Amino acid sequence: MPVHVSIHDVSPAWATEVEAALALCHEAGVRPALLVVPDFHGRAPLLQDARFCARLRELQDGGHEVYLHGYFHESQARYDASRGEGRLAWLFAQRVVSGGEAEMSDVSEEEGRARLERGERVLADAGLRVDGYVAPAWSMPGWLLPLLGERGYRFTEDHLRVYDPKARRARASVVLNWASRSPGRVLSTVAWCRVAGYARGGVPARIAIHPGDMGYRLLRYEVERRLAWARGDVVARGAELLG
């Protein structure tokens, strides 16, 4: 089954780590998609770093896809008690899955649309083509997929599937990613990826590299190991996973 590789949280805030991840991919002959955050945690505006923007244009011209990846990649500071019926889902998305990174899970559709449009403008002003969209922490509220289809997107993904929103198509897919927030998370996600990789026998796979992975020797080794595991089956475009 095909495999797609991506680097998440691409931002001037992680410039050194992004280059390290790119080096591992290029050594394996892989051109990963770049998931670009317009203003990571509100502290790293993309357009204020002309050199980084130029590097992204160079990479896109060289065959890397560029996906819009939220806007801030950070959730609201506190849960809105008026939305009490969704509290458990919010707690799971923000506290268990993402550590407060699931940006789209606690904004309204109106605010989500505004952030999407604003992010598109930032990438356009940086001279980049938007090839797809991936929500931070793969957290997709029910209104997001139809909105992406309305805006003509041909690729997005969540934890379990890849989608062509415009054509209203989807396909199951396993995602292999690691977490570096604590030693326990490092070890548990390494174990998960080693087991989940067997699902590739039946469904396409995604290898998702995060900048924080580059700070751990074990995770760098796991990334290298997975890139070798995927050799010969890596596709350059996420949409190719849909068949």
N, C-alpha and C positions, 0 to 999 in steps of 0.2 A: 504494500500500500504506500501511497505517496506521503512525503513528510514535508512540512513547511516550517521554516525557522524564522523567529522574530526576536528583535531586541526591544524590550519595553522601556518606558520612562526616559526616552531620548530627550535630553534637555542640557542646556549649558551647565546645570547643576551637577550633572554626572558626566561631563565631557571626557575625563580621563578614563573612567570605567567603561564608557561606551566604546572608546577606541580599543580598550583591552578586549572587549567582547567581539568587536569587529575583527581584530587580529586573529582570534581563535577561529572565527567563521571563515575568514579569507584563507587561512592556512588549510582548512578542510575543503576549500573550493566552493563555499556557500556564500550566497548574497542574501543576507537576512532582510526581512522587512524591518523598517524603522518606525516605531510607534512614538510619535512626537507629541510632547506636552507643551502647549503654548506658553504656560507660566507655572512651572512646577512649584506647588505649595505657595503660590503667590510671591515667590522670592527669586524667580529666574525667568524673566520675560525673554522669550526667544528673540524678539526683534531688537533687543538691546545688545545682542552679541553677533555682530556682522560676520565675524570669522566663523562662528559655529554655523550660521545660516549658509555661508559659502561652502562649508564642508558638507552639509546636507544636500545642497544642490549638486555638488560633485558626485556624491554617492548615488543620488537619484539618476543622474545622467549616466552613471555606470551600471544601472540595472537594478538598484535597490528600490523596492516599493516604499512609499511613505504613507503611513496611516495616521489620522488624527486620533489622539489618545486622551479623550476628555479635554478639560481646559486647565484646571488646577491640580488634578489628580489628588484631591483631598476632600474629605466629607465636611459637612457642617460640624461646628464644634460641639453642639449638643443636640440631642433628640428633641424634636418638636412634640410635646405632650399632646397636642391637639390631634395628632395622627396615631393615637393609641392603638388602633386596630392593626397597625403594621409594625408594632414595637418589636415583636420577636424576630420578624424578617430583618428589620433594621439592625438589631443587635447582632444577629448572625452575620450579616454582610459587613458590618463595621468592626465588630470586636473579634469575631472568630476567624472570618475568612481573610480580611484585608488589613486589619490594624488601622482602621480609619481612612482607608484610601479609596473606598467605593463611592466615588464622587456622584455618580448619576442615580444612586439608589435612594437619596434623600432630597432630591430637588423636584419641583413640580414639572409638569410637561412644558409649561410656558418658560420656566427658567432653563430647562434642559435644551429647548429649542434655541434660546438666546445664546447659550454657551456653545452649542454646535455651530451656529452661524458665526459667532465671534471667532471661534477657533479656525473655521474655514478661511476667514479674512486674514488672520494672522499668518497662516501657512501660505496663502496667496501672496501676501506682502513680502514674505520671505523668499518668494520665487519658487515655491514648491507646488507640485501637483498633488492633490489628495487622492490616493489610490484606494482608500478604505477607511473604516472607523472601527476602533476597538475600545469599549468602555473600560475605564480603570477597574481593576479587580474582576473583569468580565461580568460586572453587575449590570444587568439590562432590565430595567422596569418595562412593564408591558407596552408602554407607549413608544419606546425607543425604536424598536424594529420597524413599525409602520412609518415612523418619521424618517428613518434612513431610506426606506424605499421611496417615500415621497420626494426625497432630495436626490434620488438617482444613484445611491450607493450600490455597488455590486459585490462588496465583501464586508462582513463583520463576523464576530464569533463570540461565544460565551464558553462556559466550562465544558459543555457537553456537545456542542454543535458548531458548525460553520454555516454561514448563510449568504445567499444573494438576496438582499432585501428588495431590490427592484423587481426581480423575477419571482419573488416569493418562493424561493427554493431553500432547502436546508439538508444537511447531511450530518450524521453522527460523526464525532471525531474525538480522539483522546488527546488531552494536552498534558505535556510533561513540563513541569516548572518547579522551581525550588524556592524556599523561603529562608532568609538569612536573619530574621528578627531575633532569634535566640538559638543557642546550641541545640535545644530540643527540636525546634522547627527545622533546623538544618538536617538533623539525622532522620526525622520522620519523613521529610519530603524526599530525601535521597532514597529511603526505603520504598516510598510510594512510587517514585518514578521507575525504580528497578522492576517493580511488579507490573505497573500500568503499561510499560512498554510492550508487554505481550499482547495487548489489545490491538496493536498495529497489524496483527494477522487478519483482523476483520474490518477495521476502520482506518481512515487516514489519521496521521498523527501530527501534532504540533509541538515543536520545541520552543519554549518561551524563556529567553534569557533576560534576567534583570541585572541592572548595574551592580546591585549589592552582592550578587553572586561572585563578582570578581575579587571580593575581599577575603574569600575563603578558599584555601588550597583544595579542599575536598570538593567544593562546588565547581571550581574551575576544571578539576579532573573529571567530574561527572558531565560537564558540558562537552568537553573534548571527547569523552567516551560516547556520548549520544550522537555527536556529529559524525563520528566514525561509523556508528551503528546505522546511521541514515544514508551513508555514502551511496551514491548511485540512484537514490530515490527522491532526492530533495527537489522540490519544485520552487521556482522563483516567484510565482504569483500565488497568493492565498486562494484566489478563486479557482485555481486548478484542483484544489481538494474536493470541489463539488462535482468533478468529473465532466 
